[in-house]
Amino acid sequence: MWRPMSNGMSSAKTFVVAVVGATGAVGREMVRTLERRRFPVSRLVALASKRSAGQTIPWHNTELTIEELGPTSFAGVDIALFSAGGSVSRDYGPIAANAGAVVIDNSSAWRMDPACPLVVPEVNMAAADVRPKGIVANPNCSTIQMVVALKPLHDAARIKHIIVSTYQATSGKGHAAVEDLLAQSRAVLGGMPVEPDVFPGQIAFNVLSDWKAGEGDYSEEEWKMVHETRKIMGDASIGVSPTTVRVPVVNGHAESIHVQFHRPMTASEAKSLLRGAEGVVLMDDTYAPGVHPQPAHATGTDAVYVGRVRDDLAVPGALNLFVVADNLRKGAALNAVQIAERLFTSSVERRT
Ligand SMILES: NC(=O)c1ccc[n+]([C@@H]2O[C@H](COP(=O)([O-])OP(=O)(O)OC[C@H]3O[C@@H](n4cnc5c(N)ncnc54)[C@H](OP(=O)(O)O)[C@@H]3O)[C@@H](O)[C@H]2O)c1
């Protein structure tokens, strides 16, 4: 069992935190994020399936033993961060909440439940104050980075229509998907046949739409971008036309976004709104090859990078932007920990 770190905040309240899915791509990042941001943890409970019970993960200067998730895992837990998939969240989220924990859930299980707030701190933190089920939902990774970038523009000119095409990294599909990309890449480079494991086809040196089918020829991921954007922004009239695509990148999602407003907006006005906006790093260099937000630069950082802000050439008053963020950080673990910070602490330094 891990005991409190010395973080210079000895008089501050500390919390028992559980991470469900602590061996996964997001769960590991959650544990690192709690440590990096010095979240005041009195005890960390690292939970996963029977498969990895007994394994250890690094936590401060020690190793933490993974425990098997079960109905009694949440006794005494103040905050439960879930990232073990929808069915685990559906089964165990209410159990954790009934045991007294505030649940912050990364899966899609509770996102569209009207009784669960769907929260991006930079956009709608106040929504987290009302949580009848004790569960706060963390949005989909591609939606989070888009709404962080668009919120300052929405506040100024109200968004009418978003056309978004994503370039999503393999880590967004979990740890095993990254292994699949690497194995497929080795096969291609070695002149061997590609044998996809997690992906439904070749992802190495290819692009692929690999999400489950949703309604009407749109994927589930595309529908998530539609519904979640409206719920987070609190505006059901926003039109969202998404195309989600997986690219052979290990980590870091990119998005090409065309946005139209209820009144004309210029690129120059948008840049001044985005400069200094919470959670945003504006990259407003003039176009040059290779000078723009990129997953390789964003990975391992916390910000949402917004660049290539341009007046649209065909639609007066509309804009085009290119937005990149680390999907495991701002798209998942960081956003969840930021919610916990704002709900539970006033003394933790709030970095964006
Ligand atoms: N990756 C992203 O960018 C991203 C972004 C936003 C949201 N999410 C969501 O976060 C969740 C986790 O994603 P991930 O990418 O971290 O997946 P992952 O790498 O595949 O990890 C899954 C985790 O869940 C655990 N788990 C699976 N079944 C379990 C069970 N029955 N009981 C207890 N633990 C169980 C696994 O434990 P074992 O080691 O024991 O198998 C592992 O720790 C998903 O709901 C995903 O949609 C992911």
Ligand as a Chemical Component Dictionary entry (heavy atoms), coordinates in Angstrom:
data_LIG
# 
_chem_comp.id                   LIG 
_chem_comp.type                 NON-POLYMER 
_chem_comp.pdbx_formal_charge   0 
_chem_comp.three_letter_code    LIG 
# 
loop_
_chem_comp_atom.comp_id 
_chem_comp_atom.atom_id 
_chem_comp_atom.alt_atom_id 
_chem_comp_atom.type_symbol 
_chem_comp_atom.charge 
_chem_comp_atom.model_Cartn_x 
_chem_comp_atom.model_Cartn_y 
_chem_comp_atom.model_Cartn_z 
_chem_comp_atom.pdbx_ordinal 
LIG N1  N1  N 0  -7.075  5.466  -25.490 1  
LIG C1  C1  C 0  -7.667  6.640  -25.546 2  
LIG O1  O1  O 0  -7.152  7.623  -26.148 3  
LIG C2  C2  C 0  -8.996  6.852  -24.875 4  
LIG C3  C3  C 0  -9.502  8.135  -24.825 5  
LIG C4  C4  C 0  -10.706 8.353  -24.190 6  
LIG C5  C5  C 0  -11.363 7.296  -23.617 7  
LIG N2  N2  N 1  -10.872 6.039  -23.679 8  
LIG C6  C6  C 0  -11.629 4.962  -23.034 9  
LIG O2  O2  O 0  -10.922 4.495  -21.892 10 
LIG C7  C7  C 0  -11.165 3.094  -21.707 11 
LIG C8  C8  C 0  -9.840  2.347  -21.652 12 
LIG O3  O3  O 0  -9.137  2.542  -22.848 13 
LIG P1  P1  P 0  -7.606  2.144  -23.024 14 
LIG O4  O4  O 0  -7.224  2.752  -24.316 15 
LIG O5  O5  O -1 -6.802  2.454  -21.812 16 
LIG O6  O6  O 0  -7.723  0.529  -23.165 17 
LIG P2  P2  P 0  -6.638  -0.605 -22.869 18 
LIG O7  O7  O 0  -5.257  -0.113 -23.081 19 
LIG O8  O8  O 0  -7.102  -1.783 -23.651 20 
LIG O9  O9  O 0  -6.805  -0.926 -21.302 21 
LIG C9  C9  C 0  -7.956  -1.519 -20.772 22 
LIG C10 C10 C 0  -7.860  -1.586 -19.261 23 
LIG O10 O10 O 0  -9.085  -2.079 -18.748 24 
LIG C11 C11 C 0  -8.831  -3.202 -17.913 25 
LIG N3  N3  N 0  -9.937  -4.155 -17.980 26 
LIG C12 C12 C 0  -10.466 -4.742 -19.089 27 
LIG N4  N4  N 0  -11.465 -5.573 -18.734 28 
LIG C13 C13 C 0  -11.570 -5.503 -17.399 29 
LIG C14 C14 C 0  -12.405 -6.138 -16.430 30 
LIG N5  N5  N 0  -13.358 -7.009 -16.780 31 
LIG N6  N6  N 0  -12.239 -5.828 -15.129 32 
LIG C15 C15 C 0  -11.281 -4.961 -14.738 33 
LIG N7  N7  N 0  -10.442 -4.334 -15.596 34 
LIG C16 C16 C 0  -10.597 -4.604 -16.907 35 
LIG C17 C17 C 0  -7.557  -3.806 -18.458 36 
LIG O11 O11 O 0  -6.982  -4.607 -17.465 37 
LIG P3  P3  P 0  -6.108  -5.945 -17.809 38 
LIG O12 O12 O 0  -4.682  -5.476 -17.934 39 
LIG O13 O13 O 0  -6.288  -6.781 -16.596 40 
LIG O14 O14 O 0  -6.652  -6.535 -19.061 41 
LIG C18 C18 C 0  -6.772  -2.529 -18.747 42 
LIG O15 O15 O 0  -6.234  -2.021 -17.537 43 
LIG C19 C19 C 0  -12.095 2.688  -22.856 44 
LIG O16 O16 O 0  -13.424 2.755  -22.396 45 
LIG C20 C20 C 0  -11.837 3.730  -23.897 46 
LIG O17 O17 O 0  -12.936 3.896  -24.773 47 
LIG C21 C21 C 0  -9.690  5.793  -24.283 48 
# 
loop_
_chem_comp_bond.comp_id 
_chem_comp_bond.atom_id_1 
_chem_comp_bond.atom_id_2 
_chem_comp_bond.value_order 
_chem_comp_bond.pdbx_ordinal 
LIG N1  C1  SING 1  
LIG C1  O1  DOUB 2  
LIG C1  C2  SING 3  
LIG C2  C3  SING 4  
LIG C2  C21 DOUB 5  
LIG C3  C4  DOUB 6  
LIG C4  C5  SING 7  
LIG C5  N2  DOUB 8  
LIG N2  C6  SING 9  
LIG N2  C21 SING 10 
LIG C6  O2  SING 11 
LIG C6  C20 SING 12 
LIG O2  C7  SING 13 
LIG C7  C8  SING 14 
LIG C7  C19 SING 15 
LIG C8  O3  SING 16 
LIG O3  P1  SING 17 
LIG P1  O4  DOUB 18 
LIG P1  O5  SING 19 
LIG P1  O6  SING 20 
LIG O6  P2  SING 21 
LIG P2  O7  DOUB 22 
LIG P2  O8  SING 23 
LIG P2  O9  SING 24 
LIG O9  C9  SING 25 
LIG C9  C10 SING 26 
LIG C10 O10 SING 27 
LIG C10 C18 SING 28 
LIG O10 C11 SING 29 
LIG C11 N3  SING 30 
LIG C11 C17 SING 31 
LIG N3  C12 SING 32 
LIG N3  C16 SING 33 
LIG C12 N4  DOUB 34 
LIG N4  C13 SING 35 
LIG C13 C14 SING 36 
LIG C13 C16 DOUB 37 
LIG C14 N5  SING 38 
LIG C14 N6  DOUB 39 
LIG N6  C15 SING 40 
LIG C15 N7  DOUB 41 
LIG N7  C16 SING 42 
LIG C17 O11 SING 43 
LIG C17 C18 SING 44 
LIG O11 P3  SING 45 
LIG P3  O12 DOUB 46 
LIG P3  O13 SING 47 
LIG P3  O14 SING 48 
LIG C18 O15 SING 49 
LIG C19 O16 SING 50 
LIG C19 C20 SING 51 
LIG C20 O17 SING 52 
# 
